[in-house]
């Protein structure tokens, strides 16, 4: 049996793996540096994404590794708890993902509002852009998201007075320009990913012109692998650590499974098995935690590059992990040549691509409530922090859904003589109660009222109690009591009595 008969797609997968490897190198390094950890740590996560997650079942063509979308959260965790505790956070988050996968919770992540996810990515994108503009100028960024954005004018003014800052900023902006313009180059040239080309050109330029820009600090692959020790596990007594663990698990899972849905639309191969993909992501993060590496998620940029390069099986993503391992082991010196502002430029471009301009415009035209959720989620992430911003978005999404589900129509018919007829239909819940009571309390008390509830599908306890109280106190002395008609189809809690006519 020949190699080709045993692996019929070996050629396609081999070529695709090289493309994904070339896309992954600058992103792995850039995400690591932006997260506040050594550059090689990002490569370790990329290797695990290929060799561990890549071997497992779930989404056959999706590629996992360190993601720009997790950069803000990881940086906050490293700043608050230290690099040593990062491994514990990632490890426990991975175990949570494994539990969710085995319990069949993976598919439920598809129920998360797309507006919340888009808002999350938008907020992350804004914070990444603001933070990396400081890095591009060789400056230290403020700690908070809003601080980063508000401090940009002052930072720019300071940069204008510094030769080193201007050289660094020019390197970063040049990197962004190369990435953007690379798509206009001939097809053969575009075989080299734009981000990699931009890093190579920036490295050559900084060396050739001896530019005063900072470069990546190299510690060696084995030097950055630091399994969490007893002291790091001791941090688990801190409730804030558990909040970060929950954020890692939930946000990484949501990003991975939404990416899987997007990748499924790019190819005609096997569809994603969501629970198995959750298990694969959990296994990868568990290993990353044990190695003290960054968390991994499925990454749409590398995944789409994999599909577009002609990958047919998961062999392509496994091989990309092999190439990352060989690169990290054999060529660590190459990392030391890379200018930090070039990596900042890559992250600025990645952050820009996270902002869903078209989706927001489309939502505003057709679903303004969803557009509002997206914007509020993004702003909350910038103003507060990532985890709480996402919780605010989720809460707002739940409230909006509950409000829409509570459709109640109130119709008042007054013929000038005889009783006033009031027809209430739909789902009468506490969310609609203020409007219902405002209308009922405005009715004249010296006229008889007939309240028809036969069109009500659901009447919750709060609404039922409020209607009873209104009916008791409405009629003036000498006026007939409120007459209530309740249909059989109105549902009510068990042991709840019908609205009692007075």
N, C-alpha and C positions, 0 to 999 in steps of 0.2 A: 504494500500500500504506500503510495507516494505521499509526500508532505502536503501537496496541493489537494489530493483527494481526501485527506484527513481534515485539513483546514482549507476549505474551498475559498474562503475570503481572506486568506493570509496577506496577499498583496495589498488589498484595499485597506485592511486594518493596520498594516504596518505603516503605510504612507499617512494614514489619518493620525496614527499615534505620534508621528514626528511633528505634524502640524500642531496637534494639541500640546505637545511638549514645548514647542517654541512659543505658543501663546501663554502657556502656564508659567514659564520661568520668570518673566518680568512681573507678572501679577502676584505670584507667590512671594517674591522678594519685596515687592512694593507694599502688599498688605501687611507683611510682617513688620516692616519698618514703621509703617503708619500706626500699627497696633502697639508700638512701644516695646517690641521684642527683637532679638537678633534676627538677621535676614535668613539664616539657615533654618530657623524654626518654621518659617513659611514653606520651605522646601520639604521639611519633614512631614508637614500636614499634606502637602501635595503627593508625596510618596505614599503615605497611608491611604489617601483617597484613591490612588491607582491600584495598589497592591492588596488592600484589604476590602474597602467598599467596592472597588472595581471588580473583584472576583465574585461578589455575592449577587444574588438574584434581586430583581426589583425593576429598575429601569435600565434596559440593556445598553443604551447609547448615552446615558447621562454621565457626565464627568464631575467628580467631586474634588474639593480642595479648599484652601482658605479663600474666603469671599469678602469682597469689598463691603457687602451689606452687613457683615458682622464687625467691621473694623471699629466703629464707634463704641459698640458694646464691649468689645475686648479691651480697647484702650481704657475705658472707664474702669473695668475690672482690674486691669494691671495697675492703674494709678491708685486705686483704693485698697487693693489687697496684696499687690506685689506679684512678680512673675512666678514665684514659687507656688503660690496658691492657684495659679491659672490651671495647672495640671489637674488639681482636685476638682475644680469647677467643671472642666471639660469632661473628666472621667464620670462624675455623677450625672451630668447632663446626658452623656452617652448611655449610661445605664437606664435613665428615665426613657430615652428614646427606644431602647430595646424593650422595656416593659410595655410602652405604648404600642409598639409593633406587634408583640406577642398577644396583647389584649385586643388587638383589632381596632385600635383607635386611629391608626394612620389615615384611613379613608375619610375620617371626620374632619381632618384639616381642610378638606376641599369645601367644607361648609363655611369657612371663614370668609367674611365679606372681602371681595376683591378690592373695594375702596380702601379698606384698612391696610391691606398688603401694599397697595400702590402708595398710600399715604406714608406707610412705614419706609418704603424705599425712597420716596421723595424727601422725607425728613433726614434720612441717613445721607442721601446724596448732598443735600444742602450743608450738613455738618462736615462731610468729607471735603467738599470743595473749599469751604471756609478754612478748615484746619490745614489743608494741604497747600493753600496759598501762602500761609506763613512758612511752611516747610520749604516751599519753592524759593522763598527769599532768604532761607537760612535763619529764620527767626523762631522763637518759642511761641506757640499758640496759647491763648487763654484756655482755661480748663472747660468752661461751659460752652454749649452750642451758641447761645445768644451772645455770649462774650466774644466768641470767635467772629461772628458776623458784625457786631457793632464796632469791633476793634480794627476792622480791615482798613478804613480810611487812614487812621493814624499809622498803622503799620506800613501802608503804601507811602505815606509822606516820609517816614523814617528811612524806607528803602531808597528813596530818591537821593538821600544824602550819603549813601554808603556804596563805595565801588564794589565791595564784596557782595553786598545784597543785590545790587543791580546785575552783576555777573551771574549770580545764582538764579535770580528771577528770569533772566534771559534764557538760561539753560532750561528751566522748567517750561517757560512759554514756548521755546523752540521745540521741546519734546511734544507738547500738545499740538503744535502746528504740523509736525511731521505725521503724527497719528491721524489727524483730520485729512491732510492732503494725500496720505498714502493710498486712500481709496481711489484716487484719480490717476494713479500710475498704471502702466500696462499690466495686463493680467499675469504675465510671467513674473513681474517684479512683486506683485501682490502675493505670490506664493510664500514670501516671508511676511509674517504677521507685522502689522504696523507698529504695535507696541514694542516688539523686539527690535525692529529697525530703528525706532526712535531712540531706544536705550543705547544701541550700538553707536549711532551717529553722535549722540550726546557724549558718550564715553570717549570716542575718537576726538571730538572737538575739544573737550576739556583737557585731554592729554596733550593734543597738538598745540593748543594755545596757552597751556599752563594756567588755566582759569582757576581763580581762588574759590573753588567750591568744595564742599565736604563730600566724601565718598563713603560707601558702605563699610562698616566695621565688621571684619570677619573673625569668627571664633572657631570655625571648624565644625563639621557635622557632629562628631562625637562630643564635642565640648558643649553643645547646646541641648543635648538630650539629658534632661534632668528629671527622672521620675520623682513624683511628689513624696516627701518624707513625712514623718510623724508630726512635725510642727505644722506642715501645710494642712494635714487632716484635722489638726486641732482647731483650725479656723472654722470648721463646720459648726462650732457652737455659736458662731455669729449669725443671727437671723438674716442680716443683709447678704451674706454669702448665698443663702438658700434662695433669696429673691433673684440673685444673679444667675444661679443654676437654672431656676425655672425659666428665666428669660432666654438663656442660651438654648435650652431644650426646645422651648416653644417656637422661638423665632427661627432657629436653624431648621426645625422640622417644617414650619410653614414655608420658608423660602425654598427648601429642597423639593417639597411636594408640588408647589406651584411651578417650580422650574420643570419638574417631571411632566406636568400637564402641558407646558409650553413645548417641551421637546417632542412629546407625542404627536404634536401637530406638524412637526418638521419631517417626519419619516413615516413609512408604511410598515415598519417592522412590528414586533410584539409590543403590546401596550403595557404601561406601567402597572405593576402589582403593588399598590400603595403600602400595604402593611409590610410586605417584604422589603420594599425600599426604605421604610422607616427602620426596619431591623438592620439593614445594611448601613444606613447612616449612623445608627446607634453603635454598631460594632466599630465603625471607623472612629467615632469620637471617643469611644472607650479606650481604644489603642492610643489615640492622640493624647488623651489624658494621662495614660501610663507613661508616655514619653515626654510629658511636659510641653506638648506642642499646642498650636492654635486649634480652635474648633474647625471642623470642616462642614461644608454644606455642598449640595449640588450647585454648580455654577453655570448659569445660562450661556455666558460668553464661551467658555471652553466646550460646553455641550453642543452648542450650535456649530462651533468650529469643527467638532468631531463629526457631526452629521453632514455638514457641507463638504467635508474632506472625503466623504464616501465610505465612512465606517459602516460595517455590517453587523459586527458582534461586539461583545464586551472585551474582546481581546485588545482592541485599540486603546481603551482606557487603562487596561492593565499594563500594556507596553509603555504608555506615556509615564506611568509610575516608575518603570524600570529605567527609562531615560533620565528622569529626574534624579533617581538614586545615583546613577553613574555620573551625572553632571556634578551633583553635590559632593561626591566622593573624590572625583578625579580633577575637578576644575574649581576648587573653592577660591583660588587666586583671582578668577575672573570676576567674582562678586566685589572684590576690593577695588576694582577699577570703576565701578558704576557710580556716577554722581547722584547724590541724594535728591537734588532738585529734579532730576530726570524721573525718578520714581514718584516724586510728588506730582509731576505732570501727568503721569499715567493714572494716578489716583484721582486727580481733578477730572480727567476725561471720563474715568469710570463713574465718578460721582454724578457727572452731568448726564450720563446715559441712564442713571437710576431715576432721574426726574421724569415722570410720565406726562410730558406736555400734551401730546395728542389725546391720551386717555382722559386727562382732566378736561380738556376742551369738549370732547365727545360726551362726557358725563354731564357737564354743565348744560349742554344743549338738550339732553334727553332725561337726565335724572339729577336734578340739582341737589336733592337731599344726599345722594351718594357723593357728589362732588364736594359738598360741605364736609362730609365725614373725612374724605381724603385730605382736604386742606387742614381741618382741625387736627387730624392725626399728625400730619407733617409739622405743623406749627408747635404742637405739644412736645414732639421729640426735640425740636430745636430749643424751646424755652425751658422745658423741664429735663427730661432725659429719655432715653430710648424705651426702656421697659414701661415706665409710667405713661409715656406717650401712646404706646401701643394699647395699653389697658384703657386709656381714655377713648381711643378710636373704637375698640371693641364694645365698650359700654355705650357709646353713642350709636353704634350700629344696632345693638340690641334694642335700645330705646326707639330708634326709628322703625325697626321691624315691628315692635309691639304697637307703636302708634298706627302704622299702616294696617296692621291686622285688626285694629279696633275701629272698624268702620261702623259708625252709628249715624243714622239719618233721623232727624227730628222735623216733623212737619206739623204746623199749626194751621187749622182750618177754622176761621171765625166768620160765620155768615151774618153776623150782626144781631141775630136773635137766636134764642135757644142755647144749648151748651156749646162751649168751645171744644172742638175735637183736636186731640194731640196724638199723632201717630209716631211711635218710636220703633225703628227697625234696625237690623244689623247686629253688631256685637257691642253691647253696652258695657263698657268697662270703666274703671276709675280714670283712665287716660282721657276719656271723653266727658267725664262727669262735670267739670266746670262749665263747659258750653251748654250741656243739657240743663243744669240747674239755673244758669243765667236766663235761659229761655223760659223755663217753667216759672221761675220767681217773678218774671215780668208780666205774667198773666194777671188780669184783674181778679181780685178776690171776691167780688160781688157777682160773679157769673159762675154757673156750674161748669165743671170741666170733666171731660171723658178722656181718660188716658188709655190708649190702645197699645198694648205690648205684644200683640199677636205676631208681629213681624220680627220680634227679637229672637235671634238665634242663641245668644249667650248673654246672661245677665249676672255679672259677678257680685260678690257679697257687698262691696263698697257701694256699688251703684244701686243695688236692691235696697239697702238700708237708707240711702239718701232719698230714694223715691218714696219710701214709706214715711220718712220724716216730713218730706215736703207735702205729701197727701194729707197727713194729720193736721198740719198747721196752716194749710192754704186757705180753706174756705172761711169767709167771714160769717158772723152770726146771722142766721136766717137764710143762708145759702146752702143748697144741696151739697153734700159731701162729694169729694172727687170719686168718680166711678172708674175703676180699673178693670180692663179686660186683658187677661194674660193667656197667650196661646200655648198649646201643648208642646210646640217645638222649641220653646225657650229652655235651654239647659241651665241648670243651677247646681251648686255644690250639694253633695249628699246630705240629707236631713234638713236642707234649706226649705222653708215654707214659701209659698207664693206671696207676692206682694198683697198685703191685706187691704181691701177696699175699706174706706172709713165709713 
